[in-house]
Amino acid sequence: PGAGLGVFARAALAAGAELEVVGVLVRRDSVADHCTHFADRHKFVVGADRLLIPIGFGGMVNHAADANLERVGHPGGVVLRTTRPVAAGEEL
């Protein structure tokens, strides 16, 4: 409690389920990166020189030590993959 912003699974998710993180890709150290410095703690690294600024719930999931999601980078973006089964109503 109090660690995340309250993002919860609406349905049960199997281990290994992938949730796409929707966002805007920017080049690291570009004008766009510097102009969005306020979102630095939410940005995901994508490849060697790009960052994904999440739009929506992707940047709001809990960052607990025993998290039920892991970030997985793909050439064009990021997904959040469940590390174990997640029950409906459980915080992500």
Secondary structure, DSSP 4 states (H G I P E B T S, - for coil): --SS---B-SS-B-TT-EEEE-EEEEETTSHHHHHTGGGGGG-EEETTTEEEEE-SGGGSS---TT-SEEEEEETTEEEEEESS-B-TT-B-
